[in-house]
Amino acid sequence: MLILGVLGVLCRGACAPFARVFGVRALREIDAAGGIFGGRHQVMIGLVLGIIGSVFLVFGGVVFSLLVIRSHG
């Protein structure tokens, strides 16, 4: 999840939705295991970066759409 989150931020959101989905799934598995699995902090960092990357993705899409509309209008 950490790698997907970092890539999501660096690639302006391309991997970010996957980091969010897999991060939530991994956190549920870690919580359900009752302390058997580690790596919760790494998953949380990846999840937060996935959310940030998703915001970049949406913001970039809005800006791109506005630029296209403005250039044709």
Order of alpha helices (4+ residues) and beta strands (2+ residues): alpha-alpha-alpha
